[in-house]
Amino acid sequence: MLMREIVFDTETTGLDPKTGDRMVEIGCIEMVNLVPTGASYHAYFNPERDMPAGAEAVHGLSAAFLSDKPLFRHLAQELLDFIGDSPLVAHNAGFDFGFLNAELALCNFEPVCMTRMVDTVALARKRHPGAKLSLDALCSRYGIDRSHRVKHGALLDAELLAQVYVELKGGRQIGLELAAEAIAAETVQSVERPAVRSAPTGPRRAPRPHAPSAAELARHREFMAGIDNALWG
C-alpha cells in the first residue's frame, strides 16, 4: 500500500499569528513510503506588513524582497491541491499548522485538520529522551549534511527534515531488514532440494538367501586350507 506524506516547513514574521504575524514562505516535499518522489512545492508570500529585524536575522527575508511576491490568498488553492489529504510532517508541527491555518482562515478556507499532523519533535523526544531536538542537532545525530544551510529556508529545511524523518521512522534499519529478507528469499529459492524417488513399478524379485550353501562352505574350507602360515592358524 502506498503511503503519501508531505514534509513541510514555514518561515514567518514572528512567533504568533494571533498577534498579527504572517507566513512568508512555505516549502513542501512529497514522500511516498518514506522515499522522496522529487515533487515539491515552494512559494514566498507578501505578508502585507513589516519584517521584524529578529525574524529577518533568522531567515534573511526582507520586506523589500517580499514586496513583489504574491499574496497567500492568490496561491492558497494551489498549495491545497499539492498537499491534498496527505498527512503533514513538520518539526514542532503545532507552530507550522498554526500559521498555515491562520492564513487559510484569512482566505475563508477550511483549516487543515490537526489529526493530519505528524510532529517530528514528538517522534524525536520519544526516540531520544533527554537529547537535543533541534533540526540541526538531529542532522548531526544522523550524519545528515547541512553545510549549505547558512540561514533558515522553508524548502531547504523541509528537505533536511525529510531525511531526519526517515531516520526517526527507522529508515536505515527498515532498509537493512528488507535487504536481509530479499537475500533470505533468494537463498531459499536457489537451494536445490533433493529429488524425490518414486516407488518402483516393475516386477519384484524374490529376496536372495543370505545363508551359504553346502557347496559354498566346501569351497571356502578348501581355499582356507591352501593358505600357508595363516595368522589365525
N, C-alpha and C positions, 0 to 999 in steps of 0.2 A: 504494500500500500504506500503510495506517495504522500509524504508529509511536507507541505509547503509552509515555510515560515518567512517572516520579514524581520530582519535585524535593522534597527534604525537608531538614529541619534539626531538631536536638535541643538541648535545654538540660539541664544535668546539675548534680550537686552538686560536681563536680570533674573531674579530668582522666583518671582511670584506673579503669575498672570492676573491675580485678583487686585494687584496694586497698579496695573497698567503696563506691566512688562509684556513684550511681544516676542513671538518666534521669528527669527530672521533667516534661518537655514534649516533644511532637513535633508538627510541622506538615508537612503534605504537600500539594503542588499537582499536580494531574493535567494533563499536556500531551499533545496528540496532534499529531504532525507539527510540533512546536515552537510550538504555539498552546495557551495555557491554555484548558481547557474550562469553567472555572468550578467544577468539582468539587474539593473539598478535604477533608482530614481533619485534625482538631486535637484534642489532648487533653492535660490535665495529669494527673500521677500523684503519688500519695503515696509518697515514697521510703522511708518507714519508718525514717527516720534524721534527724539534724540537718542544717541547711543552713549550711555554712561562710560566714563573712562575705564572703570574697573572691568566692565564686560568686554570692551574693546581690547583690553590687555590680554584677555583670555583667548579670544578667537580672531582678533585682528580685523574684524568687520566694522568699518567706519560708517557713519551716517551718509557721508558723501558717496562711498562705494555702493550703498544700498538704495540711494535716492532714485535710481532709474530702474530698479528691479520691480517685477510685478507684485501686486498686492496678493495676499494669501487667497482672498476670495476668487481671484481670477484663475488660480491653479488648484483650488480645493478638489474639484471633481476629478481632475487628472490624477491627483495624489490618491484619492479614494479608489479610483479604478485600479491603480497599481497595487495597493495593499490588499484589495479585495476583502475576503472574510478570513484571511490567514491569521494565526497567532502573531503577535508583535513582540519582538525581543528587544529589550533596551537595558542599559546599565543605570541602576537607580530609576527604574521604569516609571515610577509614580510621577517623577518630575517631568519626563517627556510626555507621558499621557496627559498630564495636567495642562501643558502648553498646547498640545495638539487639540485637545477637546475644547480648550478656551477659544482657539482660533476657529474651530468648526462652529462653535456657538455664535460667534460674531457674524458668521455667514448664514445662520439659521439652518445648519446641517445637524443631523443627529450625531451625538457623541459616539466615539468608538467604545464599545463595551469593555469594561475593565476585566471581564473574565478572559479576554484575549491577551492579557498582559503576562509576559514572561520576564521576570526581573533577574538579571544575571548577578546582581549584588546578593540577592537572597540565595541563589544557587551557590555562589562562591562562599558565602558565610556558612552554609551547611557543609560544604566540602572541605573548607579550610578555616575552621573556627579559630578565632583569635588572630588571624593573619590580616595583612593589609589588603583591602578590597578594591582599591582604585584600579582603573583600567591600566594605568602604567604598571602598577605592582603585579597585576595578573599577567600582563605581557611578559614581564621579567620572569615570573614563575614558570611560564610555559615556553620560554625561549622564542617569543614572537618578536620579530624585528620591528621596532618603532622609531628607528633612527631618522626617518623622514618626517616625523611628527614634531614640527617646531612649535606650532600652536594648535589649539583645538580646531577641528573642522568636521562637520557633520558626516560627510561621506567617508573621509579617512577614518574617523573614529568608528563608524559602522563597519568598515572593512576589518579593522583590528578586532572589534568586538565579535564579529562573526567567527574569527579564528579562536578567540577565547571561549566563545560559546561551545564550539565543537569540543574543546578540551574539557570544559566543565561537564559536558554530557558523556565524557569518557571516550572521546573520539579515537584516540590512539589505541586504547585497549580494544575498542569495538573493531577497529581495523585489523588488529592482530588476531582477534578471535575469529573474524571472518576468514582471514587468510589460513589460520590453522584448520578451520572446518573444511575449507576448499582442498587443502593438502590432504587431509584425512580422507575426504571423499574420493579424491583422485587415487590415493594409495589403495583404498578398498577396491576400487574398480579395476586397478591394474594387477591385483594379486590373482594368480592362476589357481583356481580351485581344482582339487584332484578329480579326475574323471570318475564318474560313477559306472562301475562294471555291471552290465546286465546279466541276469541269470542265464546259464547255458540252455540252449533249446534243442541240442542234438540228443541221440540215444545215450543212455547212461551205461558205462562199463561196470562189470562186476568187480568188486574190490579184490586186489591182489593179496593172496595169503602171505603173512609175514613169517611164519614158522618154516625153517629149512626142511627140504625133503630128505629122504634116506640117501639118495644119490649125492645130494649136495654135501651132506655130512661126511660121506665116504671120501669125496674128492678133497674136502678140507683136511681130513686126517692124513691123507696121502701127501698133500702139499706141506703140511707142518712137519712130517717125518723127514722130508728132504732138506730141511734147514739145519746146517751144521752150527754147533756152538750157539744155539738159541739162548737168549737172555732168560727165557722162562723155563729152560730145561732143568 
